[in-house]
Amino acid sequence: MAAPHRSGEIAAYPHPDDVTLSEFLTSHIESRTELKPGAQRMLWQVYRDLLAFFGDRTLLSSITRDDTNKFRDYLAGERKLADATVQRAYRRAAGFFNAAVSERLLEDNPFTPEGFTKIVHKGDLCRQCGGIRKPKPDEFYRISDNSECTLRHFFETVYYPRRLEHRSKKSTERMQTSLNQLAVFHGAEVRFTNLSDDLLERFALWLHGQGKSPATANISLRNILAVWRFAWKKRKVDELPRDVEMLPTPKRLPQCWTIEEFGQLLEAADNCKGSIEGIPANRWWRALLLTLYDTGLRLTATLHLKPANVDLVTGWLRVPADHQKQKAEQLFRLHGETVTALAAVVNFTSESLFPVPWQLSTRMAQRWCCRELRGLLESAALPHGQRDLFHKIRRTSASYLAREQGIAAATHHLGHSSQATTKAYLDPRITNTIHAADVLPRPAPPSSVQKTHRDAG
C-alpha cells in the first residue's frame, strides 16, 4: 500500500499562525510523491478551487466553518458543479485540513460533518492520504506524549502492521472506513485524550441517523473499540472502554434455498447463453453453483481456486488458506455430478478454475458475479435481493448437512470456530425435522369430544 503524508514529512513551520493556505497546500501536495499522476491532478484541482475562493494570501488559521459552507455553495452555485462532484471536492478539501490538524497547524477541522451529504465510503479519505504506509521501526514509540497521538496514527504504525498486514485487504478497508467516519463525526482526527464511552455511543447514533442500519453502525463501533483495546494492551492509554452500548439490532432467521429452488437455479444456469472468458456460460455457472453447494465456500475463496487445486480423478478439492477468511486450509470430497461439471470447464492453461472478466484483486470481480447471479435468479423466478446471493448457497449447504450429520459437522464444513457462529447459518425449515404443529394435540369443540366418548362406549 502507498504511504500517506504524515507529521514530520513536510517542512516545519516556525510560526504556525502565519501559514497561508497557498503555502500549506503547495507543500502538502508536493510532498505526496507516492501518489499516481491522476490522484495528484485531482488534488491540484481542489487546490485551484480553494485558492479561487479564499485567495492565495488567506491565513490557514483564519478559515472558519461558515467559510467552508460558503465554499461548498460556491462550488454548487458559481462553478455549477454536480452534487456528487461538490461532495468529492468538499471531502478532498477536508482531507487537506485533516492533515493540517495532524501537523498541529490547526486545533480543529473547519469542514464540518454537516457538509457531507452521506458518510464517507470505501476509504475515500484514506485514499486521499495514500492508504496505509509501512511504519519505520519503533516509530510510534518515539512519540513522547501518548495523549497527543491520534487513533489513526496508532492504527497505521502499530495496529495495522501487527494485526492486519497479513489479512485480507477488505478487513483493512473496513477499519479505514470506520476511522474515516469517526473523523468526520468528530470534525478532526480523534486523539487518545478524546476517547470516551459517550463519544462512541454518540458516534453510533450519528451513523444510524445518517442512514446506516444498526448492524452496520455496530460494526464500525466494534472496529474502533478493537483499536482502543489494542492501544490499552500496548499501554498507550490508561483506561479501557467501560460500557459502550451497542445499538439494538433485529434478529433475523437465516434462510436458505430449498432443494427444489436450487434445482430451478441450476435449470436457469443451463439455459445461459454466451461465454465467460472462453467457457460456455451454462457450463461455467453449473460448475460454480455445484462447487459452492458441495463445499459451502465463500465466493472470494472460490474465485481464487486454481485448476491444480482439484483432482478430477479422485474428486478431491483442496482450498488453500491464503484466501480463506479463517486462514485455514480445507479439503472437500466433491460429488460425481460436480466433478463432471468441473471437467467440462477446467482449463489447465488458465490461472483460475473459474476465470472472470475482472482482476480478482478488485471488487469488480465479486460485483460482476453478484450482478450475473441476480439475472439468473430473476430468470428462475426466485427472490434476488441482497440476502439471496452467494452466501445463501453457503447457508443452504450448511443447513442440509446439519440436518443429516448434526451442527458439529456443519461447523467443520464452514470452517467456523464455534457452533454459535454456525447457528446463524441454519434455516430452521430445513434443520428442524419435527415442528410444534406436528406433535401438538389439536383442540376440538366439547360437543365433538362427548360424541367421541359415547361412540367409544
N, C-alpha and C positions, 0 to 999 in steps of 0.2 A: 504494500500500500504506500501511497505517496505521503510525504511528510508535510504536516501543516505548519503554518507560521506560528511560532510561539515566542514567549518572552525571551529577550536577550538576543534575538536574531536580527534586529534592526538597530540602527544607531541609537544610543541612549540620548534622551532629551534633557539638557541641563535645567530647562525651565518649562515643565510640562504645561503650565497655564498659558504659555506664549506660543504653543504649537498651532500652526494653521491647518485648516482642513486639507489644503493642497499639499502641504509638506508631509503630513502623515500618510495620506492616500498614496502619494507617489512612492514614498519609502516602503510602504507595506506591499504594494503590488510588485515593485521591482525586486523585493526580497523573495517573491514567490516563484523562484526559478524552476521548481519541480512541476508546475502546472503545464498542461498541454496548451498549445497556442490558442485553441478555441476557448478554453476556460479563461485564459488571460484576456482575450478580446472582450469577453463578457464583463470582466471586472473593470476594464478600461472604459467600457460603455457606461457603467454605473458611475465611474469616476467623472466622466464628462457630464452626466446628468446632475450629479451633486454639485459640481462647480458651476454649472449653468444656473442653478437655482440659488445656491448660497454665496457664490463668489469665491475666488481663489484666496482672498485675504481674510476670510472669516476664521475666527479662532475656533478650534475644535471644542473647547470647553464652553463656548457661548451658545451652542446649538441646544435648543430645548425641545420638549415633547410637542409643543404647539408647532414648532418649526417643522418637525418631521411629518406631522399631519398635513401641513401645508405643502410639503414636498410631495406627498402622495397625491394630493389634489392637483398639484401642478402636472404630474405625470399623466393623470387621467384627463385633465381639462386642456391645458395648453399644448401638451405633447400629443393628446388624443390617442393614448395607448390603450390596448385592450386590457380588461380587468386582470386576466392571467399574467400579462406582461408587467402590469403595475405591481402585482404581488411578488413576482420574481425579482424585480428591481428593488422593491422595498426590503425583501429578505436579504438580498446581497448587501444592501446598504447597512442593514442590521448586523450582518457578519463583519463589516468593517469596524463598526462601533463596538462590537463584542471584543475584537482584537485590541481596540483602544482601551477597553476596560481591563483586559488582561495585562496590557502594558502599563497600567496604573496612570494613564493619562486622563481617565475619567472615572468618576465614582460609580455612575450608573449609565446604562444604555438608554438614550432618549427615544429609541424606537420601541414603542410600547406594544404589548401583546394585542391591544385593540386594533393595531394597524394590520394584523393578519386576518384575512377572512376565514382561514382554516388553519389547522395545525400543520406544522412543517412535516412532510412525509419523506420517507426514503432517504433520510440523511442529507437533505438539501444543504443545511448549514454546515454539516461536516464536509460535504464536497467542496464548499467554499474554502474550508480550512485545509483541504487536500487530503482528508481522511485520517487514518491513524499512522503516525510515524513510529519508527523504531527508536526508543529512547537510548540515550548514551548510558554507559554503565554507571549505576548509582546516581543517576541524575536527580531523582526525586529526593534523595537523602541529602542533597546539597542545599535544600531549602531550610533555612534556619528557623523560620516561624511557620509551623504547620497550619496555623489559623489563616495564613494568607494564601494557602494553596486552594485552588478551585477543584471541584469534584471532577471536572473534565480532565484537568492536568493529572490528577491521581489515576483516573481511568486510563489515560494514554500511556503513562510512564510506568505504572505498576500493575493495575488490574488486567489490562489487555495482554501485555506480554506474558503474564503468569497464568491467566485463566482462559483467554480466548484465542491467542495467536494460532493455536493448532486446531481450533474448532472451525465450524462452517462459517462462511462469510455472512450467512444470514443471521447468525447469532450476534455477530459484531454489529451488523447494521441495525438490529433491533435495539441494542444497547445505545448506539449512537442516536437513534431516533428518540429514545426516552430522554437522553441528556439534552437534545435539542429542544424537546417540548418543555422540559423544566427550565431551560434558559429563557425561552420565550415567555413562559408564565411569570418567571421572577423578574424579567426585564434586564437581566445580566447573568453572567456565569455565577453559579452558586458556589460559595466558599464553604469550607468546613464549619465556620462560625455561623453560617446561615441555616444549617441543617437543624430541623426540629420535627417532631411528630405533627405539629399543627401545619407547618409548611407543606408536608407531603400529603396530608389529608385534604387541604385546600387545593393542592395540585390535582389530586384525583377527581375532586368535584368539578374543577375547571375543565379537565379533559372531557368529563361526561357532558358538561354544558356546551362543549364545542362539537358535540355530535358523536363522540366515541361511546361505544357500548360499555357497560360496567366491566365486562370481562377484559376488554382491550385496555381500559383505564387501569385495571388491576395489574395487567402485565407490565405496563410502564412503571407502576408503583413498585412492583417486585424487583424490577431491574435496578431502580435507584437504591432500594433497600439493600440489594446484594452488594453494590459498590460501597455503601456506607458500612455494612458489617465487615467487609474485607478491609476497609480502612481501619476499623477498630482492631481487627486481628493484627494488623501491622503497626498498631499503637500510634496511629496518626490522628485519631480522635479519642476523646476521653470517655464518651458515652455512646451506648448502643441505642437504637430506636426502642422506645419503651412499649408503646401500644398503638401502632398505626392501624387504624380501622380500614379494612378493605371495603369496597362498595359491594352491597349485596347483589348477587347475580342469580338470575333464574336458572333452575336446574332442568336441563332438557334430557329426555330419554334418548339414548342412541338409536338410530335407525339404520338398517342395512337393506340390501336388495334381497328379495326372496329368490329362490331358485328359478321360479317362473319368470320373474322380472329380469334376472341376469341372462336367462335364455333369450328374452326379447332383445336385450342389448347385443348379444352375440349375433343374433339374426340381422340386426341393423348393421353391424360391422361387416358381415358377409356381403352386404349389398353396397358397400362403399365403392365409389368409382375413383379412378385416377391412381396416382402413385405417390409414395413418400420416399424421397431420396433413392429413387430407382426400384423400390419394392412395391408391388401392388398393394394399394391401401387396405383392401379387405384382408389380405394375409397379415399385414403389419398389425392391424388392430386386433385380429383374432389372437395372434401370438401374444401381444401385450396384455390383453384382458385375461387370458387364461393363466399367464405367468403371475399376474397380480393376484388372481383368485387362489392359485395354489400356494403362494408364498406369503401373501399379506404384506408385501414390501411397500415402502413409501415410494412415491413417484421419482424423487431425486435419486435414490439408490438404484432404482430400476433403469433409469436412463443412462446411468454410468456403467452398467454392465457391459462387458466385452464378450465377444464370441468365445474366447478362451475360458470364460467362467462357466460355460455349460458343456456337459458331456452328453452328447446325443445318443450314445450307445448305452450308457448305464442310467441316464435320466437324472443325474445329479446336477444341481446348480449351486455353485459356491459364490457367496456375496462377500466381497472384501469389506473390511472395516472402515476404509478410508471415507466412504460417503454414507456410512450409516450414522444415524443420529446417536445411537448408543455406543458408537465406536467399537463394535464387536463384530467379528466375522460370523456368518451364519451359513448353514448347509441345508439345502432343501431337496427332497426327492420329488420330482415332477411326475404328474400323471402322464400316461401314454398319449392321451389326446393333446396335451400341452407340448410334449416332445415333438409330435408330428407337426404341430403348428409352427414350432420354432425351426424345425428342419426346413420348412418352406420359406423362411426369411433369413436364416443365418447366412451371412456373407463373411467368410473368414478374412477377406481383404479389407473389411471395414473396421474402424476403431471402436465402433459401438454396436452392441447387439440390437438396439432399437435406434437407428440414426434418425435425427430430426433436422429440419432446415434452419436450425439456430445453434450457436455455440452453447455447450452445456454450462459454461461458466456464467452465462447471463440468465436473467429471469425470463427472457423471451421464450426459451425452450419450454418451460413449465406453462407459461401463459398460452403458448400455441397449443400444447396438449390439452389444456383445460377448455380452450375455445372449441377445438375439434370434438372433444368428448361431449360438450354441450350439444353440438349439432347431431351427434349420434343419438343422444338421449331424446332429443326432440323428435327425430325420425322414428324412434321406437315408441313414441307416445308415453315416455316416462318422465317423472319430475327431473328438472335440470337446474335447480337452484344452487346456491353456494355450498350447501351441505350434501349435494348429490354427486360430487365429483369423485376423484380418485380415492380419497380417504374413506368413502362409503364402501368401496370394494374391499378395503382393508378391514372395515368393520364386518363386512359380510363373511370374509374368510375366518375371522376370529369367532364370530357368533356360531357358525355351523360347527367349527372344531370344538368349541366349548360344550356344545350340546352333545357331541359324540364322545369326547375324551375328557371333559372337565375343564375348569378355568385354569388350572395349572398348566395344562398343555397349551392353551391359548396364550398364556403369558409368555411361555418359552417361544412360541411361534412368532409373536410380535416383537420379541426382544425387549420386553418391559422388565423393569427391576422389581416390580411388586404387582400382586394381583389387584390391588386397589386401583392402579392405573388401567389395568385391562378391563375392569368392570365398566369403565366409561365407554367401552367399545362394543359391549354386548347388547344386542337387541333382545329385549325380554320376550318378544313374539316368537323368537327362534329358540332361545335358551330355556325358557320356562315351558317344559313339555306338559306340565299339569297346571291348569289355571283354576282360580277360585270357582268360576262358573261351572267347571266340570265336576266338582265334588260337593258343592253346597246343596243341601236338600231344597227342593222347590216348594214355596208356600202354596197352599190351596185354601179355598173358602171352607168354613166349618161345615157347611151342608154336605159338601162332597166328601169330607172326611168321615162324617157319620154314616153316609151311604156306603162308603167302603167297608166300615165296620159291620154294618148289617149284612152286606153281601158275604162278608167273611164268616159271619155267624150262621 
